[in-house]
Amino acid sequence: MKPNYSQKILKILSQNRAVSLSELEREVSEPTIKASLKAKNDTKKASTAFKRTMKGLTETGLVTRHFSGQNDYALLTAAGKKKFASIKLESNTEILPNWDGYWRMVLLDLPESRKAERESLRYLLKKAGFICLKNSVWISPFPFEHMFANIKTDLGLTTEMMIFTTNTLDPETEAEILKIFGK
């Protein structure tokens, strides 16, 4: 199976502020080379594929390159961060961590005029493991309140979105919600 260099590069850059190109190439190419028997030939192919991928990511505006005087560094742009976030959301992998004993509640009240934003937020809430309790009240045992706090700030949802974290619910409600989450 062919490695997806673009996704690997975006993932590495999303976890770091800036990465030197030589370190980035080593991290992206090394697993592919180790898995191969023809290491010398594959090193050349991996290097060429890495350079071609970096050129494409730079040309599409997902990555920028900066020279510090000694090293060439790669940084993820805002468009690159969005692209990586969409790749993560579209993946089939679970993003749900273990429960830490706290409940996260998001109250969402966006008017009909902002329907597209409302639908996008509902999609994100579902993807992050939230369930809708009552119309616009969402609850989850998973620690994604910081992500939604950032979304709230970025979209300017000062009164349209409220986020609560608590470790207590009434026993009956908690029992019912735990059933839903399979806990």
Order of alpha helices (4+ residues) and beta strands (2+ residues): alpha-beta-alpha-alpha-beta-beta-alpha-beta-alpha-beta-beta-alpha-beta-alpha
